[in-house]
Amino acid sequence: TRRLQRALTNRFRFVFVDAPFECPAGPGVLPFFEGMGPYRRWIDADGDDRGKVRPLLRKTMAEDGGNFVGVLGFSQGARLALGLLHEKQEEQPEAFDEFKFGVFICGTYPPLGLSSSLFPVTPTALFASQGWEDKHEQILRIPSIHVIGEKDPFSGKSRLLAQCSEPSSATIMEFDTGHQLPVRSADTQRLADRIIRLHGNHQRQLKDEAVDLTEKSLEQIKVTEISFQVG
C-alpha cells in the first residue's frame, strides 16, 4: 500500500491491523514475500473463532486515537471489510459506526462478518457462497470502491463480491494487475482520486444534512412562536 499511502498522504493516515490467526502462505504470496512471515488470516481454519477479531480492531483503533472514516481491505481482508460495513448498515449492536465508506481490493467471496446472525459462515465454507446471493436484504448500500485485478486468478470472486454492493453506491475499478494493488503511478492516482472523491461526497452529505436539520429547527421555532401567539 505504500504507493497508495503516498498518493493520499495529505488526506488520510493509514492504520494497519494484523489478522489474528497464523497460516501458511496463501496463493500468490510466494516467492515475492518469501521470508516475510508469519502469514495471517482473519478466520481460524481450525474453528469459527471470530470473537477474537472485534476486540483486536477496537483495541487498535483506541490506541491510535484517530478519527476513523473508512475501512480498506485486501483479499480476505476485503471480505471482512465489507462484512463490517454491512453490520453497520444493519445497525448491529457492536457495529463500527466510524466507517463511512469501504475500499475492497482484490476481494474474494463471500463477505465475512463478526455477527453470527448476519454471517453464519464456518471455516469449512470460507470459499463457499451458499446463502448470500439469495438474500437481497444483504446488499451493501454504504458507498464503496471495488478494485479488481484483470490478471488476478481470483478476479471472478472479486466480481462476485462487487455484486454484494448496490450498483448506485459502488464504484468498480479494474486494473491490468494480478492479485495486488495497482502498480502504475497513473493507476494508483486514479484510485486515490476516487477515494478522495468518495470521502468528499460523504462530507458534502453531512453538510447537507446539517443544513436540513438547521432549517427544520428554524421552521419548528417559527411554528412554535406562531402557535404561542395564536394561543
Salt bridges, closest charged atoms under 4 A:
GLU22 OE2 - ARG40 NH2 3.99
ASP48 OD2 - ARG50 NH2 2.81
ASP49 OD2 - LYS52 NZ 3.51
GLU63 OE2 - LYS59 NZ 2.67
ASP64 OD1 - ARG13 NH1 2.70
GLU87 OE1 - ARG54 NH2 3.48
GLU90 OE2 - HIS86 NE2 3.85
GLU94 OE1 - ARG54 NE 3.83
GLU98 OE2 - ARG58 NH1 2.87
ASP152 OD2 - HIS179 ND1 2.74
GLU174 OE1 - ARG159 NH2 2.86
ASP176 OD1 - LYS151 NZ 3.37
ASP176 OD2 - ARG184 NH2 3.40
